[in-house]
Amino acid sequence: MRHPLSDLQNQMVEVRSQNDVVYRGILVEASDSSVMLRAENSWIEIPTEKVVSINKYIPKTFKT
């Protein structure tokens, strides 16, 4: 059985955690213990029990 987040792997995602903290980065791995993102300048590891949602991130573009 495929992992529910396998479709988002290697894509830009937005992770919301408890207390409304938002992380953005490339989803590298999601396991029972943590979610691992590759951000612009670092790696971010978020404990799974603190994750509220994970969604594909689509940057907004502004026209001037």
Helices and strands as residue ranges (DSSP letters): G 6-8, E 12-17, G 18-20, E 21-30, E 34-38, E 43-47, G 48-50, E 51-56
